[in-house]
Structures are given as C-alpha cells and as structure tokens.
Amino acid sequence: MPVKSYKDRNGKTKYYAAFYYSDYTGQRKKKKKEGFTTAAAAKQFEKDFTEQHSGSSDILFKNLVENYLADCAQRLKATTLLQKRMIFKTYITPVFGSYPLADITPLFVRNWQNELLKRDLKPRYLRAINVQLAAVLNYAVKYYGLQRNPATLAGSIGTPKQQKVIQFYTLDQFRQFLPFLPEKYQLVFKILFFTGLRIGELLALTVKDFDSAAGTLDINKTFSDKLKITQPPKTPKSKRIVTLPPFLIREISDYIASKFYEPQPGERLFFWLAGKEILRYTANNAAAAAGLPRLRIHDFRHSHASLLINLDFPPLVVSERLGHESVKTTLEIYSHLYPDKAASVAEKLEKLKM
C-alpha cells in the first residue's frame, strides 16, 4: 500500500505507512504506523519492518540485529542483554548495519577485525566483541537462510577469558581488617566473609530472606547495580539456603531490630546500600589503614571458600554453599588450595595401617 499524507491536530503535514506482511506463522496481517515527518521516512519504516519479518538473507544487518536482540530478550537476564546491546551499538552495527546480510563476506569480517586490532582493547574484550558478531550470524544461518557464517570462516581474534589469580584474606587478616571499617559496614563484610555470597545476592537480600529461628539466609535473587533491578540468580544452583553461625544470626537480628521500625518482608535488608562501588571504596580504605592488600569485593567470596577448605570441608560442601553449578566448577577455581590436603590424607591413612 502507498505511503499517504494527513494533517495532524496542529495542521502539520505528516505521513503514515500502511501495508500487509506475513508473520512467523505465515498469517497475513496489516501494519499501520503514523507520525512520520517525511514520506521517505515512512517508506523506510515499511522496508525495514517487512525485512524483519521476511526471514530472508536480503535483510539489512541492522534489522537482523534488532530481531536477534528481541529474541535474546526472552532468554537472557537484563544485565546480559544490556552488555550485548552495548557491544553491537559500539563496535558492530556502525560497521555492518547498512549492508544486506548476504553481502557480509569473510573478507569483510576479516578487515573489520584488523581495524579492531589497531584499537587499544584488551585481548579478552576483542574476543568478546567477535563472539557477538559470530552469534548473530549463527542466528542468521539458522533462521534467515544464510548459507555459512562468515565470522567463523574469518577466524577469531583476542584470547579467551583467563583464570584470574585468586586473592583472599585469612581469618586472621579479616580480623585485622574489620576494626578499620565504619561500624555500619562491618555486618555487611561479615556476611560476605562468613557466607560467600555474591555481592548481587547480598544486595538483593530482604528481611523475609533471613530466618532467625532456622539460622539461615534464603538466596533466591540478585540485584543489579547498573539497572537497579532485582532479577533471578546467576544460575539455577545459585538458589540455595545458607546456614549462618550463631554469632551472625544474633548480629543480623539485632541489626533488623535497630534499623527497621516495622520491618516489611520485601524490604531490602541493606536498603541504604546503593551498590558495590561504595563497598569497594570502603574496603580499600580499611585495607590501607590495616596495612593489608586490597581485595575486590568478589574476593571476600574467595576468602570464604578458602576458609572452608582450610577447615577441611570437602569440595561438595564448598560447591553447594557457594551455589556453583557443579563440584567441577569449584575444583577449577580452587584446585590450587587443595594440593596440601594430599599430605593430610596420607598421614591419616598411615594411622589406619594394619
């Protein structure tokens, strides 16, 4: 159907696009959109919209990306989707966006990679950018008739994520660190150190999640600093019940009694804590004052794992308490903390000799 003009309520000439298209089931539907200031803009909307619903490799790359991200929105956490959108917006769509999908060749991708390599980007981030391009083109292979993925043929760039050196405080170091924290932050860091919660899990805790009678925390959600929203945990195994030592039960109970006039079940336990940046700043100051190395906030989780391992808890117990997907994950992260346990095993077996 042709683009037509009309007068809006202010008497200004505007344009609308009205046309038919087939949805993903093959059903014929009508689409109409008003408010365009030019006929060309209305025609471009019709072209982009029909392309997005055509499933053809003639689709413009920018329209393919929108379809891909809309599909991802139903399957990914909001924070993960935000990261994807930023990478496409910054590094991928500006280069490939105006080209038909079928015109994107391995050489085109290779030249784009070479331009990226000239930029001051970390190898791991270069790989992450390239992975996103490969992912949307895999989507096109499956659903838009693209015969092969040009990003796969062009090869990869960057390096895979490398395991960071794990840092942690021993119990003695934590005791040395604690007095240099402002009083209101001491309970926060005690929970991090003695439970191994992720920072998002701690920020998401509500009054209802603390069961003083059972002495547990119910970990069932996480809080995003960037988006300021509560969302499902990182993985299914992240949902767990964490038992607390008696001293921590008492301190949390006292904290609730002193900070909440009438505690509401859904109210965040640390309602005054905006995010991890202030925790990082506070921890760094305390570490410097105590003469200790600085730790990332996530390293307090590693500190808890180290504490459990040194108390001779088996990997399965550590894995379940930290909410890892499997014991394999725990061993991959903390295997370097276990070797000295082999001598202990040998010594105990020696005592059982016949």
C-alpha positions in Angstrom: 0.0 0.0 0.0 1.4 3.5 -0.8 2.5 6.0 1.8 -0.1 8.7 2.4 -0.1 12.1 4.0 -2.5 13.6 6.5 -2.8 16.6 8.8 -2.1 16.2 12.5 -4.1 18.1 15.2 -1.8 21.1 14.7 -2.4 21.3 11.0 1.1 20.0 10.1 1.5 17.5 7.2 2.5 14.1 8.4 2.8 10.7 6.7 1.8 7.2 7.6 2.7 3.8 6.3 0.1 1.1 5.9 0.9 -2.3 4.5 0.4 -6.1 4.8 3.0 -8.6 5.9 3.2 -12.2 6.9 4.1 -13.1 10.5 6.2 -16.1 11.6 3.2 -18.4 11.3 2.5 -17.3 7.7 -0.6 -15.4 8.7 -1.3 -12.3 6.6 -1.6 -9.1 8.8 -1.9 -5.4 8.4 0.5 -2.9 9.9 0.0 0.9 10.1 2.2 3.5 11.7 1.7 7.3 11.7 3.7 10.3 12.7 6.5 10.4 10.1 7.6 13.9 9.1 8.6 12.8 5.5 7.3 10.2 3.0 10.8 8.8 2.8 10.9 8.0 6.5 7.5 6.2 6.2 8.7 4.2 3.2 12.0 3.3 5.1 9.9 2.1 8.1 7.9 -0.2 5.8 11.0 -1.5 4.1 12.7 -2.3 7.5 9.6 -3.8 9.0 8.9 -6.2 6.1 12.6 -7.2 6.0 12.5 -8.0 9.7 9.6 -10.4 9.1 10.7 -11.9 5.9 13.3 -14.4 7.2 15.4 -13.7 4.1 19.1 -13.2 3.8 18.4 -10.0 2.0 17.6 -8.4 5.3 19.8 -5.4 6.4 22.2 -6.3 9.1 20.9 -3.7 11.5 17.4 -5.2 11.2 18.8 -8.6 11.8 20.4 -7.4 15.0 17.1 -6.0 16.2 15.4 -9.3 15.6 18.2 -11.2 17.3 18.2 -8.9 20.4 14.4 -9.2 20.6 14.8 -12.9 20.6 17.6 -12.8 23.2 15.4 -10.6 25.5 13.1 -13.5 26.1 16.0 -15.8 27.1 18.7 -13.7 28.8 18.9 -11.7 32.1 18.6 -8.0 31.6 22.2 -7.3 32.6 23.5 -9.8 30.0 21.2 -8.3 27.3 22.5 -4.8 28.2 26.1 -5.9 27.6 25.2 -7.4 24.2 23.4 -4.2 23.2 26.4 -2.1 24.1 28.8 -4.2 22.1 26.6 -4.1 19.0 25.9 -0.4 19.3 29.6 0.5 19.8 31.6 -1.9 17.7 29.4 -3.9 15.2 26.3 -2.2 13.9 28.1 1.0 12.9 30.2 -1.0 10.5 27.8 -3.7 9.2 24.4 -2.1 9.9 23.6 -0.7 6.4 24.7 -3.8 4.5 22.4 -6.6 3.4 23.2 -9.8 5.3 24.1 -11.6 2.1 26.8 -9.0 1.3 28.8 -9.7 4.5 31.7 -11.8 3.4 34.6 -13.4 5.4 36.9 -10.8 3.9 34.6 -8.0 5.1 34.7 -9.5 8.6 38.5 -10.0 8.5 39.0 -6.4 7.6 36.8 -5.3 10.4 38.8 -7.5 12.8 42.0 -5.9 11.6 40.6 -2.4 12.4 39.6 -3.6 15.8 43.1 -5.0 16.4 44.5 -1.5 15.9 42.5 -0.2 18.8 43.6 -0.2 22.4 41.3 -3.0 23.5 42.1 -5.9 25.8 42.5 -9.3 24.1 39.6 -10.8 26.1 37.3 -7.9 25.1 38.3 -8.3 21.5 37.3 -11.9 21.7 34.0 -10.9 23.3 33.2 -8.5 20.5 34.0 -11.1 17.8 31.9 -13.7 19.7 28.8 -11.4 19.5 29.2 -11.0 15.7 29.6 -14.7 15.3 26.5 -15.3 17.5 24.2 -13.0 15.4 25.4 -14.6 12.2 24.8 -18.1 13.6 21.3 -16.9 14.3 21.1 -15.9 10.6 22.3 -19.3 9.5 19.5 -21.0 11.5 16.6 -18.6 10.7 17.4 -16.4 7.7 18.8 -18.8 5.1 22.4 -17.6 5.4 24.5 -20.4 3.9 27.5 -20.1 6.1 28.8 -17.9 8.9 31.4 -15.5 7.5 32.7 -14.8 11.1 33.6 -18.5 11.5 35.4 -18.5 8.2 37.3 -15.3 9.1 38.6 -16.8 12.3 38.8 -15.5 15.8 40.6 -12.6 17.4 41.7 -11.9 21.0 42.2 -14.5 23.7 39.7 -16.5 25.8 39.0 -15.5 29.4 41.9 -16.4 31.7 41.5 -17.5 35.2 42.4 -14.6 37.5 44.8 -15.1 40.3 42.7 -15.6 43.4 43.3 -13.3 46.3 41.7 -13.7 49.8 42.0 -12.8 53.4 42.8 -15.4 56.0 40.7 -15.4 59.2 43.5 -13.5 61.0 43.7 -10.9 58.2 39.9 -10.4 58.2 40.0 -9.9 62.0 42.7 -7.3 61.4 40.7 -5.7 58.6 37.3 -5.5 60.4 38.0 -2.7 63.0 39.0 -0.3 60.3 35.6 -0.4 58.7 32.9 2.1 59.6 30.6 0.4 62.0 27.6 0.3 59.6 29.6 -1.7 57.1 31.0 -4.3 59.5 28.0 -6.6 59.3 28.0 -6.4 55.5 31.5 -7.6 55.3 31.0 -10.2 57.9 28.2 -11.7 55.9 30.3 -11.7 52.7 33.3 -13.3 54.5 31.3 -15.9 56.5 28.7 -16.9 53.9 30.5 -16.5 50.5 27.5 -14.6 49.0 28.0 -12.8 45.7 27.6 -9.1 46.0 24.4 -9.1 44.0 23.0 -11.7 46.2 23.8 -9.7 49.3 22.3 -6.5 47.9 19.1 -8.4 47.0 18.5 -9.8 50.5 15.2 -8.9 52.1 14.0 -9.1 55.6 12.0 -12.2 54.7 15.1 -14.0 53.4 16.5 -14.1 56.9 15.1 -16.9 59.1 16.3 -16.2 62.7 14.8 -19.4 64.0 16.4 -21.7 61.4 19.5 -19.5 61.3 19.5 -19.3 57.5 19.6 -16.9 54.6 17.4 -17.8 51.6 19.3 -16.9 48.4 16.7 -16.6 45.6 17.5 -13.5 43.7 20.3 -11.0 42.8 20.4 -7.2 42.5 21.9 -5.3 39.5 23.8 -2.2 40.3 23.6 -0.9 36.8 19.9 -1.4 36.2 18.8 -1.1 39.8 16.6 -4.1 39.4 16.2 -7.4 41.2 16.3 -10.4 38.9 16.7 -14.2 39.1 20.0 -15.7 40.4 23.0 -16.2 38.2 22.3 -19.9 37.7 19.7 -22.4 39.0 22.1 -23.8 41.6 22.6 -20.2 42.9 19.2 -20.7 44.6 20.2 -22.1 48.0 19.7 -21.9 51.7 22.9 -20.7 53.5 23.3 -21.6 57.2 24.7 -19.0 59.5 26.9 -19.3 62.6 25.1 -18.3 65.8 27.1 -15.0 66.2 25.9 -13.9 62.7 22.3 -14.8 63.5 22.4 -12.6 66.6 24.0 -9.7 64.8 21.6 -9.7 61.9 18.6 -10.0 64.3 20.0 -7.0 66.3 20.5 -5.1 63.1 16.9 -5.6 61.9 15.6 -4.6 65.4 17.6 -1.4 65.4 17.2 -0.4 61.7 13.6 -1.3 60.9 10.7 0.3 62.9 8.2 -2.1 61.3 10.2 -4.5 59.1 8.4 -5.3 55.8 9.1 -8.7 54.4 10.0 -7.5 51.0 12.2 -4.6 52.1 15.9 -4.9 51.2 17.9 -5.9 54.3 20.6 -3.3 53.4 18.2 -0.7 52.0 20.8 2.1 52.5 23.5 0.4 50.4 23.4 1.6 46.8 25.9 -0.8 45.3 29.3 -2.3 45.2 31.2 0.9 44.3 30.8 2.3 47.8 31.8 -1.1 49.3 34.9 -1.2 47.1 35.9 2.3 48.3 35.2 1.5 51.9 37.1 -1.8 51.8 40.1 -0.2 50.1 40.3 2.5 52.8 40.1 -0.1 55.5 42.7 -2.3 53.9 45.1 0.6 53.6 44.6 1.6 57.2 45.1 -2.0 58.3 48.3 -2.5 56.2 46.6 -5.3 54.2 46.5 -5.8 50.4 43.4 -4.5 48.7 40.8 -7.1 47.6 38.0 -6.9 45.1 34.6 -7.3 46.7 34.3 -10.7 45.0 37.5 -11.8 46.8 35.6 -11.9 50.0 33.7 -14.8 48.4 37.0 -16.4 47.7 38.0 -15.8 51.3 35.1 -17.8 52.5 35.9 -20.7 50.1 39.5 -20.6 51.4 38.3 -20.6 55.0 36.1 -23.7 54.3 38.8 -25.5 52.5 41.3 -24.9 55.4 38.6 -26.2 57.8 38.7 -29.4 55.8 35.3 -29.2 54.3 35.1 -31.4 51.1 34.6 -29.8 47.7 30.9 -30.8 47.5 30.1 -28.8 50.6 32.0 -25.8 49.4 30.3 -26.1 46.0 26.8 -26.2 47.5 27.4 -23.4 49.9 28.8 -21.1 47.1 26.0 -22.0 44.7 28.2 -23.4 42.0 26.6 -25.4 39.2 28.9 -28.4 39.9 31.8 -29.6 42.0 33.9 -29.3 38.8 33.4 -25.5 38.9 34.6 -25.4 42.5 37.7 -27.5 41.8 38.6 -25.5 38.7 38.6 -22.3 40.7 40.1 -23.5 44.0 42.2 -26.5 43.0 45.4 -24.7 44.0 44.1 -24.6 47.6 43.7 -28.4 47.8 47.2 -29.9 47.0 48.5 -29.6 50.5 45.5 -31.7 51.6 47.0 -34.7 49.9 49.7 -35.0 52.6 47.0 -34.8 55.3 45.1 -37.7 53.6 48.3 -39.8 53.5 49.0 -39.1 57.2 45.5 -40.1 58.2 45.7 -43.3 56.2 49.1 -44.1 57.8 47.4 -44.1 61.2 45.0 -46.8 59.9 47.8 -49.2 58.9 47.4 -52.9 59.8 
